Amino acid sequence: MGNSVNWHTLFININIATMTDGSNSYGELTDAALAISEGKIAWIGQMADLPDYNGSILEVIDGQGCWMTPGLVDCHTHIVYGGNRANEFEMRLQGKSYEEIAKAGGGIVSTVSATKEASLEDLVKSALPRLETLHNQGVSTLEIKSGYGLDTENELKMLKAAGKLATLSPVTIQRTFLGAHALPIEYKDRPNDYITLVCQEMMPAVAEQKLANAVDVFCEGIGFNLDQTRAVFEAAKANGLPVKVHAEQLSNLGGTALAANYNALSSDHVEFLDEAGVKAMSESDMTAVLLPGAFYFLRETQLPPIDLLRKHNVPMAIATDANPGSSPLNSIQLMLNMACTLFRLTPAEAIAGVTCHGAKALGLESTKGQLKVGYDADIALWQIQQPAELCYQFGVNPLKSLYINGKETIF
């Protein structure tokens, strides 16, 4: 692929954060160039080593010293939903806890009602501005979960809406089936019956229609217990779908360690994760997805075990967790800042969290999240003087251009 005859786009005079060194460094290349061929990165290196090329037969873009990173990956979102929960925001400010609101019929259940009432077209229309906002901040790959339908018809509707969004945007969208998100009102006191529905009716339909790339479970006191979570994982395995888990957000039930037994892609939230759980993640090569937006919005005080994750070399991804109840925040820039200020990550760790480690959390680490030959040409060009600026400031968008699969995307 080093043959410049096949190149169609060449960036010159750029500084590159390749993110090929995990969170250890930015993998910097200064005074560099990068070439694209057929949607892939065909050449990358210093300007001094650039092969001869014919500028008349390819597009040559002078980066004028800008910084280039991989396109950003938001690996945990719930951007498809009906209604909003601003009223609960007020309730929380009056002293009600997340669990109290949930038990009073608010929380996830209230979004379920609004989502059921919305048509597929309504869901797409309301989610599109959220998707476009993230795209305009440099996000080239995004995960969208279901979980606000809680019956077969509406869970499938949500996943189909996420699929429709993928046709309306250049962003690569991964869909996750989260039928085991909360217990619907009609199954009150019958959680095992609901899990049976998830495993025996919903999951086969999702798999047969190829509506999801993975399966998720909310393993928590206000969600589902270990036995119920295990049942979902077994069903996912039977249907050939990888798993991930919402776990250790409000307590330590051991959901992460259980997920590790199923070679899960990730465990997400993990504020209450202990060292045994971290070791289990390390041994099964899982990614920890840190969600500073939910931590901030719910005013949590228990920090994720960052030092333990570092000690055991567990990759840390960062995501918006964009959702109507606990993180109505559609800013990947804000997450980068919060990861550093609230969770004390270094800027290199935070940026790895939305590039190489975000891609790994979605099982896409061999094609996305790094700038190296053969990888998808998902490329963000930033008007910044150093990579740490992406974490330092938010509210001003330094994105100059974004390429997805080698094509410039229009905002």
ZALUM-685222 format. One line per 5 residues: their letters; for each residue y, z, x of C-alpha. Coordinates in nm, 4 decimals, m for minus. Layout:
<pts>
A> Y Z X ~ ...
</pts>
This chain:
<pts>
MGNSV> 0.0000 0.0000 0.0000 ~ 0.2265 m0.0011 0.3037 ~ 0.2790 m0.3760 0.2639 ~ 0.6430 m0.4200 0.1579 ~ 0.5566 m0.7539 m0.0077
NWHTL> 0.4232 m0.5579 m0.3071 ~ 0.7144 m0.3187 m0.3372 ~ 0.9486 m0.3588 m0.6338 ~ 1.1863 m0.0657 m0.5751 ~ 1.3013 0.0947 m0.2510
FININ> 1.5178 0.4060 m0.2191 ~ 1.7000 0.4383 0.1114 ~ 1.9321 0.7013 0.2608 ~ 1.7826 0.9915 0.0691 ~ 1.6631 1.3418 0.1454
IATMT> 1.3238 1.4172 m0.0056 ~ 1.1592 1.7409 m0.1179 ~ 0.8021 1.6088 m0.1273 ~ 0.6563 1.9414 m0.2536 ~ 0.3324 1.8575 m0.0699
DGSNS> 0.3241 2.2017 0.0945 ~ 0.2842 2.4045 m0.2228 ~ 0.5344 2.6895 m0.2420 ~ 0.5480 2.7372 0.1353 ~ 0.8332 2.4899 0.1773
YGELT> 1.0040 2.1941 0.0140 ~ 0.8124 1.9544 0.2401 ~ 1.1479 1.8143 0.3455 ~ 1.2087 1.4644 0.4767 ~ 1.5719 1.4046 0.5713
DAALA> 1.7309 1.0621 0.6238 ~ 1.4325 0.9156 0.4423 ~ 1.3152 0.6316 0.2208 ~ 1.0605 0.5843 m0.0569 ~ 0.9096 0.2660 m0.2003
ISEGK> 0.7453 0.2038 m0.5367 ~ 0.4785 m0.0509 m0.6252 ~ 0.3120 m0.0881 m0.9653 ~ 0.4261 0.2529 m1.0842 ~ 0.2964 0.4340 m0.7772
IAWIG> 0.4535 0.5590 m0.4571 ~ 0.3724 0.2928 m0.1983 ~ 0.5551 0.4231 0.1095 ~ 0.7432 0.7381 0.2083 ~ 0.8904 0.8419 0.5412
QMADL> 1.1943 0.8525 0.7670 ~ 1.4420 0.5653 0.7602 ~ 1.3729 0.5124 1.1305 ~ 1.0082 0.4309 1.0468 ~ 1.0775 0.2045 0.7499
PDYNG> 0.8863 m0.1266 0.7817 ~ 1.0739 m0.4540 0.7607 ~ 1.1355 m0.5567 0.4001 ~ 1.2948 m0.8436 0.2138 ~ 1.5859 m0.7004 0.0168
SILEV> 1.6186 m1.0198 m0.1867 ~ 1.2843 m0.9735 m0.3628 ~ 1.3031 m0.6039 m0.4489 ~ 1.5550 m0.3568 m0.5850 ~ 1.7076 m0.1516 m0.3056
IDGQG> 1.8822 0.1681 m0.4137 ~ 2.1105 0.3475 m0.1698 ~ 2.0690 0.7181 m0.2462 ~ 2.3829 0.8037 m0.0484 ~ 2.2341 1.1273 0.0794
CWMTP> 2.1173 1.2587 m0.2583 ~ 1.8063 1.4739 m0.2822 ~ 1.4866 1.3463 m0.4407 ~ 1.2136 1.5632 m0.5921 ~ 0.9071 1.4878 m0.7986
GLVDC> 0.9873 1.4545 m1.1678 ~ 0.9760 1.8036 m1.3158 ~ 0.6748 1.9328 m1.5097 ~ 0.7186 2.1699 m1.8055 ~ 0.3582 2.2828 m1.8427
HTHIV> 0.3884 2.5214 m2.1399 ~ 0.5902 2.4419 m2.4542 ~ 0.5666 2.4722 m2.8317 ~ 0.8434 2.2243 m2.9179 ~ 0.6755 2.0900 m3.2354
YGGNR> 0.7426 2.3283 m3.5246 ~ 0.9213 2.3650 m3.8565 ~ 1.2244 2.5829 m3.9273 ~ 1.3727 2.8376 m3.6876 ~ 1.3713 3.2149 m3.6417
ANEFE> 1.7358 3.3053 m3.5875 ~ 1.6993 3.5802 m3.8497 ~ 1.4360 3.7521 m3.6364 ~ 1.6693 3.7317 m3.3401 ~ 1.9068 3.9471 m3.5432
MRLQG> 1.6236 4.1846 m3.6393 ~ 1.5269 4.2330 m3.2767 ~ 1.8863 4.3092 m3.1871 ~ 1.8770 4.5777 m3.4568 ~ 1.5859 4.7436 m3.2779
KSYEE> 1.2712 4.5853 m3.4268 ~ 0.9952 4.4998 m3.1759 ~ 0.8105 4.1669 m3.1554 ~ 0.4973 4.3378 m3.2873 ~ 0.6846 4.5070 m3.5762
IAKAG> 0.8342 4.1734 m3.6811 ~ 0.4912 4.0069 m3.6654 ~ 0.3305 4.2806 m3.8757 ~ 0.6085 4.2449 m4.1351 ~ 0.5130 3.8815 m4.1941
GGIVS> 0.7601 3.7365 m3.9494 ~ 0.6865 3.6013 m3.6080 ~ 0.4427 3.3159 m3.5772 ~ 0.3412 3.3381 m3.9446 ~ 0.6931 3.2514 m4.0665
TVSAT> 0.6970 2.9407 m3.8465 ~ 0.3540 2.8505 m3.9874 ~ 0.4980 2.8379 m4.3400 ~ 0.7850 2.6116 m4.2333 ~ 0.5511 2.3893 m4.0317
KEASL> 0.3113 2.3454 m4.3220 ~ 0.6009 2.2417 m4.5475 ~ 0.7256 1.9848 m4.2949 ~ 0.5900 1.6314 m4.2923 ~ 0.4660 1.4714 m3.9709
EDLVK> 0.7901 1.2727 m3.9629 ~ 0.9941 1.5928 m4.0093 ~ 0.8169 1.7545 m3.7149 ~ 0.8801 1.4545 m3.4921 ~ 1.2462 1.4357 m3.5944
SALPR> 1.3109 1.8043 m3.5244 ~ 1.1211 1.8060 m3.1932 ~ 1.2790 1.4905 m3.0515 ~ 1.6134 1.6513 m2.9526 ~ 1.4230 1.9266 m2.7713
LETLH> 1.2153 1.6687 m2.5847 ~ 1.5226 1.4613 m2.5002 ~ 1.7064 1.7686 m2.3710 ~ 1.4235 1.8482 m2.1296 ~ 1.3912 1.4824 m2.0293
NQGVS> 1.7633 1.4712 m1.9506 ~ 1.7131 1.7654 m1.7139 ~ 1.4562 1.5770 m1.5066 ~ 1.1340 1.6593 m1.6926 ~ 0.8896 1.3700 m1.6602
TLEIK> 0.5726 1.5519 m1.7765 ~ 0.5561 1.7944 m2.0679 ~ 0.2843 1.9915 m2.2425 ~ 0.3051 2.0467 m2.6193 ~ 0.0832 2.2982 m2.8000
SGYGL> m0.0204 2.3120 m3.1632 ~ m0.0663 2.6560 m3.3170 ~ 0.1757 2.6676 m3.6093 ~ m0.0569 2.4948 m3.8567 ~ m0.3473 2.7397 m3.8594
DTENE> m0.5559 2.5163 m4.0827 ~ m0.7304 2.1922 m4.0014 ~ m0.4867 1.9584 m4.1754 ~ m0.1741 2.1084 m4.0225 ~ m0.3105 2.1649 m3.6720
LKMLK> m0.4065 1.7956 m3.6625 ~ m0.0624 1.7085 m3.8025 ~ 0.1075 1.8944 m3.5179 ~ m0.1042 1.7238 m3.2516 ~ m0.0376 1.3847 m3.4112
AAGKL> 0.3360 1.4618 m3.4091 ~ 0.3108 1.5365 m3.0354 ~ 0.1318 1.2041 m2.9929 ~ 0.4080 1.0251 m3.1842 ~ 0.6677 1.1834 m2.9534
ATLSP> 0.4806 1.0313 m2.6602 ~ 0.5452 0.6843 m2.8066 ~ 0.9175 0.7557 m2.8555 ~ 0.9849 0.8863 m2.5050 ~ 0.8878 0.7805 m2.1522
VTIQR> 0.7878 1.1417 m2.0760 ~ 0.4154 1.1926 m2.0118 ~ 0.2945 1.4314 m2.2827 ~ m0.0176 1.6466 m2.2596 ~ m0.1378 1.7973 m2.5866
TFLGA> m0.3042 2.1371 m2.6170 ~ m0.4957 2.2588 m2.9233 ~ m0.3914 2.6198 m2.9950 ~ m0.5587 2.6803 m3.3298 ~ m0.6322 3.0389 m3.2162
HALPI> m0.2620 3.1285 m3.1954 ~ m0.2356 3.3792 m3.4802 ~ m0.4335 3.4937 m3.7815 ~ m0.3234 3.3132 m4.1003 ~ m0.2386 3.5366 m4.3957
EYKDR> m0.5305 3.4054 m4.6008 ~ m0.7710 3.5344 m4.3333 ~ m0.6193 3.8839 m4.3171 ~ m0.8934 4.1295 m4.2076 ~ m1.1313 3.8337 m4.1489
PNDYI> m1.0464 3.7174 m3.7963 ~ m1.4034 3.6200 m3.7127 ~ m1.4171 3.3873 m4.0139 ~ m1.0977 3.2191 m3.8949 ~ m1.2366 3.1762 m3.5431
TLVCQ> m1.5435 3.0137 m3.6987 ~ m1.3118 2.7661 m3.8719 ~ m1.1319 2.6951 m3.5421 ~ m1.4596 2.6397 m3.3576 ~ m1.6711 2.4601 m3.6146
EMMPA> m1.4196 2.2529 m3.8121 ~ m1.0879 2.2175 m3.6271 ~ m1.2163 2.1727 m3.2735 ~ m1.4698 1.8956 m3.3499 ~ m1.1998 1.7067 m3.5453
VAEQK> m0.9522 1.7420 m3.2568 ~ m1.2119 1.6234 m3.0071 ~ m1.3376 1.3356 m3.2210 ~ m0.9844 1.2031 m3.2769 ~ m0.8935 1.2632 m2.9091
LANAV> m0.5839 1.4603 m3.0085 ~ m0.5847 1.7153 m2.7253 ~ m0.6238 1.7372 m2.3495 ~ m0.7068 2.1095 m2.3502 ~ m0.7663 2.4162 m2.5681
DVFCE> m0.5660 2.7406 m2.5601 ~ m0.6102 3.0890 m2.7128 ~ m0.3696 3.3791 m2.7643 ~ m0.5849 3.6639 m2.6304 ~ m0.3836 3.9737 m2.7166
GIGFN> m0.3744 4.2778 m2.9440 ~ m0.1697 4.0839 m3.1999 ~ m0.3805 3.7731 m3.1342 ~ m0.7549 3.7527 m3.0709 ~ m0.9975 3.9790 m2.8860
LDQTR> m1.2280 3.8909 m2.5981 ~ m1.5289 3.8039 m2.8148 ~ m1.3208 3.5737 m3.0334 ~ m1.1610 3.4158 m2.7273 ~ m1.5044 3.3599 m2.5751
AVFEA> m1.6187 3.1844 m2.8931 ~ m1.3244 2.9421 m2.8685 ~ m1.3979 2.8767 m2.5008 ~ m1.7637 2.8049 m2.5810 ~ m1.6609 2.5605 m2.8540
AKANG> m1.4168 2.3901 m2.6175 ~ m1.6908 2.3584 m2.3570 ~ m1.9258 2.2082 m2.6167 ~ m1.6565 1.9566 m2.7094 ~ m1.5788 1.8649 m2.3482
LPVKV> m1.2288 2.0126 m2.3424 ~ m1.0850 2.2269 m2.0596 ~ m0.9377 2.5644 m2.1500 ~ m0.6342 2.7800 m2.0777 ~ m0.5218 3.1144 m2.2143
HAEQL> m0.2141 3.3080 m2.3283 ~ m0.3095 3.6453 m2.1791 ~ m0.1872 3.9785 m2.0476 ~ 0.1572 3.9301 m2.2039 ~ 0.1768 4.2601 m2.3945
SNLGG> m0.1323 4.4451 m2.2660 ~ m0.4291 4.3975 m2.0331 ~ m0.7286 4.2909 m2.2397 ~ m0.9012 4.0970 m1.9612 ~ m0.8433 3.7540 m2.1113
TALAA> m0.7520 3.6044 m1.7750 ~ m1.0748 3.7224 m1.6099 ~ m1.2711 3.5844 m1.9060 ~ m1.0929 3.2502 m1.8786 ~ m1.1785 3.2376 m1.5085
NYNAL> m1.5473 3.2334 m1.6046 ~ m1.4777 2.9065 m1.7882 ~ m1.2904 2.7452 m1.4974 ~ m0.9696 2.7610 m1.6998 ~ m0.6718 2.5551 m1.5898
SSDHV> m0.4298 2.8450 m1.6262 ~ m0.3469 3.1864 m1.7606 ~ 0.0025 3.2061 m1.9038 ~ 0.2484 3.5002 m1.9267 ~ 0.0306 3.7485 m1.7238
EFLDE> 0.2883 4.0308 m1.7093 ~ 0.0154 4.2964 m1.7450 ~ m0.2406 4.1262 m1.5210 ~ m0.4143 4.3591 m1.2729 ~ m0.5545 4.2849 m0.9277
AGVKA> m0.9060 4.2245 m1.0594 ~ m0.7655 3.9561 m1.2885 ~ m0.5631 3.8033 m1.0060 ~ m0.8758 3.7906 m0.7864 ~ m1.0677 3.6203 m1.0676
MSESD> m0.7925 3.3580 m1.0911 ~ m0.7994 3.3028 m0.7167 ~ m1.1769 3.2613 m0.7065 ~ m1.1750 3.0040 m0.9880 ~ m0.8646 2.8179 m0.8603
MTAVL> m0.6588 2.8895 m1.1711 ~ m0.2813 2.8615 m1.1954 ~ m0.0623 3.1463 m1.3198 ~ 0.2041 3.0113 m1.5553 ~ 0.5085 3.2379 m1.5482
LPGAF> 0.7385 3.2252 m1.8497 ~ 1.0689 3.3933 m1.7633 ~ 1.2329 3.2708 m2.0851 ~ 1.0032 3.4809 m2.3055 ~ 1.0376 3.7764 m2.0659
YFLRE> 1.4155 3.7504 m2.0956 ~ 1.4371 3.6771 m2.4678 ~ 1.2011 3.9596 m2.5679 ~ 1.3750 4.1915 m2.3195 ~ 1.0434 4.2755 m2.1551
TQLPP> 1.0376 4.5195 m1.8648 ~ 0.6889 4.4663 m1.7178 ~ 0.7222 4.2029 m1.4453 ~ 0.4318 3.9684 m1.3648 ~ 0.2372 4.0812 m1.0542
IDLLR> 0.4179 3.8384 m0.8224 ~ 0.3163 4.0126 m0.4987 ~ m0.0516 4.0181 m0.6025 ~ m0.0392 3.6496 m0.6951 ~ 0.1089 3.5753 m0.3526
KHNVP> m0.1437 3.7978 m0.1773 ~ m0.4369 3.6141 m0.3359 ~ m0.2783 3.2684 m0.3075 ~ m0.2726 3.1990 m0.6799 ~ m0.0389 2.9052 m0.7528
MAIAT> 0.2528 3.0030 m0.9748 ~ 0.3863 2.7507 m1.2264 ~ 0.7119 2.7978 m1.4189 ~ 0.7666 2.6689 m1.7735 ~ 1.0151 2.7023 m2.0587
DANPG> 0.7660 2.8250 m2.3226 ~ 1.0161 2.6557 m2.5561 ~ 0.9315 2.7950 m2.9014 ~ 1.1208 2.9249 m3.2063 ~ 1.0372 3.2937 m3.1743
SSPLN> 1.0136 3.4266 m2.8211 ~ 1.1773 3.1566 m2.6058 ~ 1.4056 2.9202 m2.8002 ~ 1.5297 2.7962 m2.4647 ~ 1.5097 2.4269 m2.3810
SIQLM> 1.6430 2.4482 m2.0257 ~ 1.4198 2.3966 m1.7249 ~ 1.7248 2.4686 m1.5053 ~ 1.7613 2.8089 m1.6661 ~ 1.3921 2.8794 m1.6014
LNMAC> 1.4361 2.7960 m1.2334 ~ 1.7262 3.0388 m1.2123 ~ 1.5433 3.3114 m1.4045 ~ 1.2298 3.2700 m1.1945 ~ 1.4425 3.3603 m0.8930
TLFRL> 1.6710 3.6234 m1.0467 ~ 1.4277 3.8007 m1.2814 ~ 1.0920 3.7425 m1.1094 ~ 1.2278 3.7319 m0.7498 ~ 1.0631 3.4011 m0.6597
TPAEA> 1.2091 3.2060 m0.3718 ~ 1.3730 2.8740 m0.4637 ~ 1.0827 2.6928 m0.2939 ~ 0.8343 2.8868 m0.5087 ~ 1.0353 2.8164 m0.8246
IAGVT> 1.0633 2.4437 m0.7559 ~ 0.6917 2.4284 m0.6716 ~ 0.6438 2.5954 m1.0095 ~ 0.7955 2.2992 m1.1948 ~ 0.6447 2.0306 m0.9698
CHGAK> 0.3128 2.0608 m0.7834 ~ 0.1997 2.3850 m0.9472 ~ 0.3165 2.2781 m1.2927 ~ 0.1069 1.9638 m1.2529 ~ m0.1929 2.1706 m1.1414
ALGLE> m0.1621 2.3900 m1.4512 ~ m0.2193 2.0728 m1.6556 ~ m0.5014 1.9386 m1.4372 ~ m0.2744 1.6595 m1.3094 ~ m0.2423 1.7734 m0.9477
STKGQ> m0.3994 1.4564 m0.8082 ~ m0.1402 1.2230 m0.9661 ~ 0.1802 1.4154 m1.0410 ~ 0.4037 1.6883 m0.9065 ~ 0.4249 1.5656 m0.5453
LKVGY> 0.5867 1.2734 m0.3663 ~ 0.3124 1.1131 m0.1615 ~ 0.1541 0.7700 m0.1324 ~ m0.0706 0.6856 m0.4264 ~ 0.0858 0.9369 m0.6650
DADIA> 0.2634 0.8352 m0.9856 ~ 0.6232 0.7357 m0.9118 ~ 0.7741 1.0182 m1.1184 ~ 1.0945 1.0714 m0.9243 ~ 1.4132 1.2687 m0.9877
LWQIQ> 1.7288 1.1985 m0.7866 ~ 1.9799 1.4852 m0.7729 ~ 2.3461 1.5007 m0.6749 ~ 2.2957 1.8159 m0.4652 ~ 2.3295 1.9143 m0.1007
QPAEL> 2.0154 2.1275 m0.0794 ~ 1.7121 2.1888 m0.3054 ~ 1.8019 2.5540 m0.3727 ~ 2.0960 2.4307 m0.5823 ~ 1.8475 2.3465 m0.8580
CYQFG> 1.7794 2.7207 m0.8914 ~ 2.1272 2.8459 m0.8095 ~ 2.3287 2.6860 m1.0897 ~ 2.2594 2.5922 m1.4487 ~ 2.4820 2.4509 m1.7211
VNPLK> 2.5956 2.1621 m1.5013 ~ 2.3338 1.8892 m1.4807 ~ 2.3065 1.7430 m1.1286 ~ 2.0471 1.4808 m1.2279 ~ 2.1559 1.1354 m1.1153
SLYIN> 1.8512 0.9333 m1.2224 ~ 1.4911 0.9820 m1.3300 ~ 1.2023 0.7419 m1.2823 ~ 0.8729 0.7826 m1.4674 ~ 0.5790 0.5725 m1.3520
GKETI> 0.8217 0.3726 m1.1404 ~ 1.0621 0.2844 m1.4220 ~ 1.4120 0.4217 m1.4589 ~ 1.4442 0.6084 m1.7880 ~ 1.7574 0.5887 m1.9986
F> 1.9189 0.9033 m2.1303
</pts>
